[in-house]
Amino acid sequence: MALARGLISYAPAVIIPRLVTLLQVTLLTRLIAPAEFGTFVLLVTLGDALDALCCNWIRVVLARFGAGQSRDTLAEEAGRSVLQFLAVTLGIALPAAAVTACWQHVDALPFFLCLAAYLITNGTTRLTLTVLSVRGQKLPFFVVEAVRTIGGFAGVMGLAWSGTTTHYAPLMAAMNVAAALAAVIGLSQAFRGLGFRRPLHWAPDRVNYILPLLAGTAVSVMLGSSDRFVIETFAGPAALATYAASVMLARQPLEFLFSVVNVRTFPELMATFETEGPKAAGERMGDLLSIMALLTCPAAIGLALVAEPLAATFLTPAYVGPARFIIPLGAMAGLMIGFKTFVFDQVLHMRKAIWGNTLMVLPVMLIGVVLSGFLASRIGGVGCVIGLLVQSGLALAVSMVQAVRLLPIVPHRADLARIGLMCAAMTVAVSAALALLADYPAALRLGCAVLIGGGSYAAAALALKPGPVRDLLPVRVKAA
């Protein structure tokens, strides 16, 4: 119950940014030119990638070694993290941003200024969120994330909707101002009652813990963002705009489901492995497989089925043609990356075997990048997402093989078979509905498909009752 309460407490901070991002993407495609929207997306993607590569390890180390410590120890950990963040941002992240800006298809100076501001403001905010999370400060955590996300959305959409500007630089400035305000609030709340304590030492003994984190982060960034860099490089910002909007519709719902479930399951799995051993952890991994399949497989299949009305409802006509093909492939790629990251990679964390997976996935990433670039230069976004799909499938296969070798995972085959039948029933129902409603407006077709798909899946779930569904039903229903 404590884990469930924790999930409920932090769920808004997980859900709101994804919903707001999805809404912002769909609205901006209607308000600014594709090239400007593509550059805007590229800036956010690059900012998040550079922040992850340079600074994510600082936050992970703070969470790992600050949790459960006394106020004085946490204050020292937080002070060390702040100084590390400043040193890494000034010495590595900003120079890397300058070099990256020179490679783009737009003027380097405004691009660099936007990227530098994004790195500083959002990096500071994320660091304060880590401190607040370690301290268990749920309300300030939510407030800071809400100011950053909703404030940025309001500023960007206010400028774009009013027609004041449609250039990417002022829009990014509005987003960065909101992030800066969130950073100020976050700093005031994170160090309130804690104080800033200068570290007595720099903990060089943690190098063996940090190096695998850096390598694993590099792999995650490439798997999550390389497709957008490739499409921009080989096809330009306008093609990136179409691709990013389509992939966002395909992957955001899946990322939301995977992330929300992971908030609860990750600490529980780690605790099970440490306290009850590999056998019990393998059984819990079987439960996780069933839960993730129950939630995410119908979502991915549904996104593929409604790709055309979904694109026509949320995107402008110029985006719809490629989106019809990008959304189904992007959804399948998102499903595979989700199972790799949030299911099978859990075993690697239990066994502390991150290095092996990183080395094995590196060739897969290179294959995916080369294939995506080759296809993107010839058929644009559709070619890029084909490369992403191949890359995702190979990466999932690598993690699956490693996980099975490292832990005795016990899949619930009967449950997985029932979930497969439920997905098949949903597919038949949605396909029939879309065929009957072919001449109706896209929004109506989409709404009906969602209702019929959800209803048929729920009806099949009640009829077949896989394990996760039985666990959610009232006791009197289970007894019957």
Secondary structure, DSSP 8 states (H G I E B T S, - for coil): -HHHHHHHHHHHHHHHHHHHHHHHHHHHHHHS-HHHHHHHHHHHHHHHHHHHHHHHHHHHHHHHHHTT--HHHHHHHHHHHHHHHHHHIIIIIHHHHHHHHHTSSS-HHHHHHHHHHHHHHHHHHHHHHHHHHHHT-HHHHHHHHHHHHHHHHHHHHHHHHHTS---HHHHHHHHHHHHHHHHHHHHHHHTTTT-----S---GGGHHHHHHHHHHHHHHHHHHHHHHHHHHHHH-HHHHHHHHHHHHHHHHHHHHHHHHHHHHHHHHHHHHHHHH-HHHHHHHHHHHHHHHHHHHHHHHHHHHHTHHHHHHHHS-HHHHHHHHHHHHHHHHHHHHHHHIIIIIHHHHHHHT-HHHHHHHHHHHHHHHHHHHHHHHHHHTHHHHHHHHHHHHHHHHHHHHHHHHHHS-----HHHHHHHHHHHHHHHHHHHHHHHHTTTS-HHHHHHHHHHHHHHHHHHHHHHH--HHHHHHS-HHHHH-
